[in-house]
């Protein structure tokens, strides 16, 4: 939960007559919330239609194997809402990819949980009822469940999308004080968090369509009024962004385990950020990840940019996504240990998602797979 903000015209007291007040609240009325003040009723529906989900079935990772998905093999599509490629998922988390050109997505509301979007390439504008966020490469954007939004791309762009189901994407609890402030020693602070900039909805008119996703599927709502007709809002539940390079890495005399890179927590998954950092400085220290087995989790690593020395020679490039499942021991590429001995640091940028349920795979994911990856440790 980010810190409290008040934007635009907000009454001195809550729940007074005037503008149309909308509560956006988590965990019933007991979690983080915001109050939005609309010019018109945000509940005025003109039509409701069921739509085809358009989502592929997910199949178990069987036979159990490490996977390398090459996102460059996935076709560009019109927009990140209707055109995202569903790649893998669990009951509480879906991983998707989108790439395409300039354009504007439909208005969209995901009622199943928060969305974490990571911009790999290009520039985008995330427009919401709370205002807009300008996104650049390396930006994470947290979109709360139920928040109507749309993506506007100004040219070629690509996004990694992590959908949380039945929960929220939060700042890890261990980084926060009892009062909710980011602690001294946390890897980022409130100064790194960007909130939406106010947008004027004065010229927005209805009727307008909003696509709504629930666990039952996809619905089209035709609203009498545009949901962005907000004159002000306040609270602690709103879209926010932070750049991956604002994450401060932890280093030590010997190799530090992945939890020191944790950036977000979700329902039965965590997200970590790997950014440029000095290598471990104990003489003889193992500078690259040691072989390890994920006993309780599947590990996905999205390679954003830089030098991926520990997997050099395995076909890993920017845009690669690897899955190392529970039940498989993985580690550095043969020769990586020797190459790392003379290096002082790493320049890689990567996003890691650990899920605590097995990831199922879609047919598009299998079509984007490097079928030889499982043998890369033997070469």
PyMOL commands that set and color helices and strands:
alter all, ss='L'
color gray80, all
select helices_A, chain A and resi 71-73+173-175+190-192+244-246+258-261+309-311+336-340+363-367+373-378
alter helices_A, ss='H'
color red, helices_A
select strands_A, chain A and resi 5-8+20-25+33-38+45-51+67-70+85-90+93-100+103-104+107-110+115-121+124-128+131-135+139-143+149-153+157-164+194-195+208-214+217-223+230-235+240-243+262-266+269-274+277-278+292-293+298-305+320-324+329-330+345-346+349-355+360-361
alter strands_A, ss='S'
color yellow, strands_A
deselect
rebuild
show_as cartoon
